[in-house]
């Protein structure tokens, strides 16, 4: 009967909790007690922190014989740079040095010292938390240990060794000695080149070669410029002459100076008189005859013809004109003659400048052939000087870099030093007890259902008996 399917109501749940009240109480108390005891028995762990600021105040030197690559400097700190410093902080080489210096390998149970060091490094990597601060160029380093003094010691040694490792990784050993040797070598080459130049000056009696070249080059340039101007003037005068000839061909030698229009007044007056007479005759005929009569019709036709002749006479006019010599034609002839004379002068000037320019070019070629050896010596001297100055500059930069390394001036700074904690970070008693209370509540409320599921088919109280038998219980013994 107890195995029959039935719905569980709140009354059934209350009955189960009532029957298993001692199980609930004992489970809750034991769980709380176990969690509290376990929390109190755990060893106390102290956490200390350290912050490293990553910056770009110091530019890293680039070892390269190049004028344009003296240093690698960026104002902003990139995410890649921060991640690189994190990898350096968690490198096995650095952590091994910290383990040996702090004696953390002595805490490991191993007969072989190398094995003990490896285990200590693995434990240090587990206890060490290195993260990058969000939206900042700061690395936060945390370390947990049962001894607060040892925790501070580990982070302090880690900071010291990390700065040394950072300078070693970003530095280039032997840079100063290399550039110093190259600077001395090119200085000797520069002295030899200067001696050869001085000897060649005495041999060829050269005083001021650059000034001679400059004067001849300037004169040649001025002559070529003047020749180009003369050539442009020739083109300009040629175009002007062509335009003047074209305009002269279009201009007439004589032009009309006076024009008068004469009207046909006599014919107009005669036709007007005839038209008036014909209209009078038509009026007289209309008194005697009808409008459709032949005489009237003929007279009407004469009136129409007379009116047409009158209109034609009004339109007919006479023209009287007077002509004179065209001044534009004369001016064009004068301009054409003037421009032809100017063209001839420009062509003569261009020929003279061309001869002069050829002379200057010949002198320049002679001077260049005479001083080719001297230019080679000067070029050799200039190359030796440039190399010496470059390596001397690189040598000074390397010296400054080594001085900065000796003073431990780097692009990383300990922004917050580790401090000895007085309050343990683990275990968190309040949090553990609170979580234990939730666990105890879950277990104490869940175990009664488990016990009910696995119990035998028995009736344990009158209410359950009434529910099963559907009969009232009168007495309980």
C-alpha positions, 0 to 999 in steps of 0.5 A: 500500500505504501508503494502506490503512486500518490501525490505529495502535499505540504501535509505529507512533507510536514509529516516527514519532517516531524517524524525525522526531526531528530535526524534533521537536527543532528545532521545540521549540528554535525555539519556545522560542527565539522565545517567549523572544526575543519576551518579552525584546524586549517593553517593560517595563510598570509597574503602580501602584494606588490605592484610593478609599473611598466613605463617607457621613460627610457628608450632601449638602444638599438645596436645597428650601424644606422643613423636613423635607428639610435633608439626604440622609444614609444610614449604609450605602453602596449599590452604586448610589453606588459605581457612580456614583463609578466612572462619574465616575472613567471619565468623558471629561471627567475623563480629558481633564483628566488627559491634558492635565495629564500631557501624555499627548497629546504621545505620540500621533502626530497633527497636530491637537491635538484628535485627539491628546487624543482618542487619548490619552483612548482609550489612557488608558481602555484602560490604566486599570482601575477596579473595585469591591472585592467586598463593600466600598465601595472602588474599586480603580484600576490603571494600566499604563505603560512609565514607573513615574514617569509611572504614579504621576503619572497616578494622582495627578493623577486622584485630585486632579482626581477629588476636585474633580469629586466636590465639583463634581458633588455641590455646588450653586453659588450656594446660599449667595447664594440663601438669604442673599437670601431670608433678608434679604427675609423678615427685612424682612417680619417687621419690617413684620408686627411693627410692624403688630401693635404698632400694632393693640395700641395702637389696640384696647387689647389687653393679654393676648388669649391669656389672656382667650381661655384663661380663657373657653374654660376656663370654657366647657369646665368648664360643658359638662363639668358639663352632660354630667355632669348629663345622664348623671346624668339618664339614670342616674336615669331608668334606675334609676327604671324598674328600681325600678318593674319590681322593685316590680311583681314584689315582693309586699306580704306574704311567708310568715314561718312554714310548718309541715307537719301529718301524718295520724297518726290515719288511718295508725294506724287503717289499720295496725290494720285491716290487722293484723286482716285478716292475722290473719283470713286466717291463720285461714281458711287453716287451714280453707280452701284459698288459691283458696277464695272467702272467702280471695280476698275477704279478700286483696282487702280486704288489698290495698285496705287497704294502698292506703288506708294508703299514701295516708293516709301521703302526705296531709299538712297545711300551716300558714303565717304571713305578714307585710309584705315588707321588700323591697317597702318598701325599693323604694318608699323607693328609688323616692321618693329617685331621683325626687327626685334626678332632679328635682334633676339636671334643674334643675341641667342647665337652669342649666348650659345657660343658663350655657354659652350665656352663655360661648359668646356671650362667646367669639363676641364675643371672636372677632369682636373679635379677628379682625383681630388674629389675621390680623396674628399669623398673618402675623407667624408666617408671616414668622417661620417663613420667615425662620428656615427660610431662615436655617437653610438659609443656615447649612447652605449656608455649612457646605457651602461651607466643607466644599467648600473644605476638600475634605471629601467622602464619598470618600477616597483610602484608598491612594495610588499608589506608584512600582513597581520591578518590572515587571508585564509581561511576565511572563518566567517565565509566558511561557516556561512557556506557550512550553514548552507551545506548543513541546511541542504543536507538536513532538509534533504536527508529525511526524504532519502531516509523515507525513500529507503525505509521499510514498509511500516507505519510510524504514526497514527496520522500515517495509519489513517492516511493509509487505511482511510479509517479513523484511529480511536486509540494509540497504545 
